[in-house]
Amino acid sequence: MVDVPKTADIVIVGGGVHGASLAFHFARKKAGRIVLIEKKFIASGPTGRSTALVRRFYAMDFFTRTASAAAEMFRHWKDVVGGDGDPGFQQVGMLVLAGPDTAPYLRHNALRARELGAGVALLSPAEVKALVPAARVDDVALASYEAESGYADPSSTANALVNRARDLGATIIQYRRVDAIRIAGSRVIGVRTESEDIDAPVVVNCGGLWADRLLRPLGIEVSITPTRHQMCFFRRPGGFGAHPAVADMVQVTYMRPEHGDLTIHGVLSYDEVVDADHYNEGVDPDEIVRNAELIARRFPVMEHGLAMGGYSGLYDATPDHHPVLGPIPEYAGLYADFGWSGHGFKHSPFIGDILSDVVLHGKAKDYDLTPFRWSRFREGDLVPPARWTAPPHPKHRL
Ligand SMILES: Cc1cc2nc3c(=O)[nH]c(=O)nc-3n(C[C@H](O)[C@H](O)[C@H](O)COP(=O)(O)OP(=O)(O)OC[C@H]3O[C@@H](n4cnc5c(N)ncnc54)[C@H](O)[C@@H]3O)c2cc1C
């Protein structure tokens, strides 16, 4: 058991993949005594249940740039992170399918992403069929394809970052809850844990689903809605072979290969709100049937596939489905990195780099976090939808 230090230069609350990334980048930048505190174990929250797609483009410049930079980190992990850890990155490719209604937006967003340097190609339905012969494409008008994208292992990624942070001098404390962020006037002075206080001038809240609970007593109201997402496993029949990760915007589903001949499949949007501490972690029988029908509609050979159960994970959904990221200016020394609303894994290795610069130097070169301030919800200045097929919006150039 690691002793809880009495003082630190920076305390990070939460050992999901975002807290892990920050710990690594602070330690790499020799930012002083870094302490990460996790109430359970590393990646025990939504991170551990992530589908962990690593892909490169959005309808919004900010996310295209952070996703692309992070994807490059996954591809060159040994060189840029180092240590013994391995995020388990599998470069299986990433296909996005659009129907006639959204094809113009997919084209627009993919071409903009290309201008920003993201490796993305546009494919006709016939080219999709040539790439994945098992796919039905009669309802597809256009597709995008990222040959260098894929997926990673979320738990291995968080642990690789945390272990590297520890190698570089950070203190990682597990099974210890932060009960309060301590303040004096308009400054942060540390945290209160179950048994001991830690004095620190900087606290970063990476508490995911639970982040709002630490902020509410400080008068910072951010709504985090725990939303249950169900993922189903299917065994592919012989002859199907390998397939890339697929976001099917016609059926509004997504899937990727899992170990062996398994495919993991889910629906992109759910609205079942649950208690983050007590929810059904399994998959509903009806949901397996629905997913089986959807996957067989896209890949008819899957009528011969086997349903292999599934699990549920939670999204920490904010009102606009985008994160709260950057300083909480009401309290000097208080920062946020939470509320990624189901799309935070892919950006995580790079977001720690940006946010650690903001904490240490007041700003990050080439990145403005202002659109992600917590007060946008109070001000009604929301960040617009930014999925691949979102229609153009002036804020997408942020
Ligand atoms: C089913 C599913 C599929 C997903 N698929 C993808 C995908 O394909 N691609 C993608 O980019 N993203 C995906 N996501 C989203 C992604 O996994 C999350 O955005 C990301 O993992 C969030 O990481 P985090 O570190 O912010 O939060 P979390 O993983 O929630 O970590 C927060 C941690 O803080 C700890 N904590 C909270 N409060 C305290 C406290 N008071 N004291 C101490 N510790 C505390 C918690 O125990 C937890 O471990 C998916 C999510 C789910 C659930």
The ligand as an SDF file (V2000), in Angstrom:
LIG
                    3D

 53 58  0  0  0  0  0  0  0  0999 V2000
  -19.4310    1.0860  -23.6020 C   0  0  0  0  0  0  0  0  0  0  0  0
  -18.5130    2.2450  -23.8750 C   0  0  0  0  0  0  0  0  0  0  0  0
  -17.8980    2.3450  -25.1130 C   0  0  0  0  0  0  0  0  0  0  0  0
  -17.0350    3.4130  -25.3890 C   0  0  0  0  0  0  0  0  0  0  0  0
  -16.4000    3.4450  -26.5930 N   0  0  0  0  0  0  0  0  0  0  0  0
  -15.5440    4.4590  -26.8640 C   0  0  0  0  0  0  0  0  0  0  0  0
  -14.8350    4.4560  -28.0820 C   0  0  0  0  0  0  0  0  0  0  0  0
  -14.9610    3.5450  -28.8980 O   0  0  0  0  0  0  0  0  0  0  0  0
  -13.9510    5.4770  -28.3220 N   0  0  0  0  0  0  0  0  0  0  0  0
  -13.8100    6.5040  -27.4300 C   0  0  0  0  0  0  0  0  0  0  0  0
  -13.0450    7.4340  -27.7140 O   0  0  0  0  0  0  0  0  0  0  0  0
  -14.4700    6.5110  -26.2470 N   0  0  0  0  0  0  0  0  0  0  0  0
  -15.3170    5.5120  -25.9480 C   0  0  0  0  0  0  0  0  0  0  0  0
  -15.9870    5.4950  -24.7680 N   0  0  0  0  0  0  0  0  0  0  0  0
  -15.8070    6.6140  -23.8410 C   0  0  0  0  0  0  0  0  0  0  0  0
  -14.5090    6.5220  -23.0830 C   0  0  0  0  0  0  0  0  0  0  0  0
  -14.3010    5.2120  -22.6230 O   0  0  0  0  0  0  0  0  0  0  0  0
  -14.5430    7.5130  -21.9190 C   0  0  0  0  0  0  0  0  0  0  0  0
  -14.8170    8.8180  -22.4370 O   0  0  0  0  0  0  0  0  0  0  0  0
  -13.2320    7.5500  -21.1750 C   0  0  0  0  0  0  0  0  0  0  0  0
  -12.8150    6.2530  -20.7900 O   0  0  0  0  0  0  0  0  0  0  0  0
  -13.4080    8.4170  -19.9290 C   0  0  0  0  0  0  0  0  0  0  0  0
  -12.2130    8.3890  -19.1880 O   0  0  0  0  0  0  0  0  0  0  0  0
  -12.0960    9.2680  -17.8800 P   0  0  0  0  0  0  0  0  0  0  0  0
  -10.7470    9.0600  -17.3370 O   0  0  0  0  0  0  0  0  0  0  0  0
  -12.5440   10.6600  -18.1780 O   0  0  0  0  0  0  0  0  0  0  0  0
  -13.2350    8.7280  -16.9080 O   0  0  0  0  0  0  0  0  0  0  0  0
  -13.4690    7.3720  -16.0890 P   0  0  0  0  0  0  0  0  0  0  0  0
  -13.0800    6.1670  -16.8280 O   0  0  0  0  0  0  0  0  0  0  0  0
  -14.8920    7.4820  -15.6130 O   0  0  0  0  0  0  0  0  0  0  0  0
  -12.5140    7.5240  -14.8430 O   0  0  0  0  0  0  0  0  0  0  0  0
  -12.8240    8.3460  -13.7370 C   0  0  0  0  0  0  0  0  0  0  0  0
  -12.2140    7.7020  -12.5290 C   0  0  0  0  0  0  0  0  0  0  0  0
  -12.3250    8.5850  -11.4400 O   0  0  0  0  0  0  0  0  0  0  0  0
  -12.5210    7.8270  -10.2610 C   0  0  0  0  0  0  0  0  0  0  0  0
  -13.1110    8.7280   -9.2790 N   0  0  0  0  0  0  0  0  0  0  0  0
  -14.2670    9.4290   -9.4030 C   0  0  0  0  0  0  0  0  0  0  0  0
  -14.5070   10.1640   -8.2890 N   0  0  0  0  0  0  0  0  0  0  0  0
  -13.4660    9.9270   -7.4670 C   0  0  0  0  0  0  0  0  0  0  0  0
  -13.1590   10.3960   -6.1530 C   0  0  0  0  0  0  0  0  0  0  0  0
  -13.9500   11.2320   -5.4880 N   0  0  0  0  0  0  0  0  0  0  0  0
  -12.0110    9.9420   -5.5660 N   0  0  0  0  0  0  0  0  0  0  0  0
  -11.1700    9.1010   -6.2420 C   0  0  0  0  0  0  0  0  0  0  0  0
  -11.4420    8.6150   -7.4820 N   0  0  0  0  0  0  0  0  0  0  0  0
  -12.5740    9.0270   -8.0810 C   0  0  0  0  0  0  0  0  0  0  0  0
  -13.4430    6.7150  -10.7340 C   0  0  0  0  0  0  0  0  0  0  0  0
  -13.3910    5.5930   -9.8790 O   0  0  0  0  0  0  0  0  0  0  0  0
  -12.9210    6.4240  -12.1260 C   0  0  0  0  0  0  0  0  0  0  0  0
  -12.0050    5.3440  -12.1560 O   0  0  0  0  0  0  0  0  0  0  0  0
  -16.8250    4.4280  -24.4280 C   0  0  0  0  0  0  0  0  0  0  0  0
  -17.4160    4.3230  -23.1750 C   0  0  0  0  0  0  0  0  0  0  0  0
  -18.2500    3.2330  -22.8860 C   0  0  0  0  0  0  0  0  0  0  0  0
  -18.8710    3.1280  -21.5260 C   0  0  0  0  0  0  0  0  0  0  0  0
  1  2  1  0
  2  3  1  0
  2 52  2  0
  3  4  2  0
  4  5  1  0
  4 50  1  0
  5  6  2  0
  6  7  1  0
  6 13  1  0
  7  8  2  0
  7  9  1  0
  9 10  1  0
 10 11  2  0
 10 12  1  0
 12 13  2  0
 13 14  1  0
 14 15  1  0
 14 50  1  0
 15 16  1  0
 16 17  1  0
 16 18  1  0
 18 19  1  0
 18 20  1  0
 20 21  1  0
 20 22  1  0
 22 23  1  0
 23 24  1  0
 24 25  2  0
 24 26  1  0
 24 27  1  0
 27 28  1  0
 28 29  2  0
 28 30  1  0
 28 31  1  0
 31 32  1  0
 32 33  1  0
 33 34  1  0
 33 48  1  0
 34 35  1  0
 35 36  1  0
 35 46  1  0
 36 37  1  0
 36 45  1  0
 37 38  2  0
 38 39  1  0
 39 40  1  0
 39 45  2  0
 40 41  1  0
 40 42  2  0
 42 43  1  0
 43 44  2  0
 44 45  1  0
 46 47  1  0
 46 48  1  0
 48 49  1  0
 50 51  2  0
 51 52  1  0
 52 53  1  0
M  END
$$$$
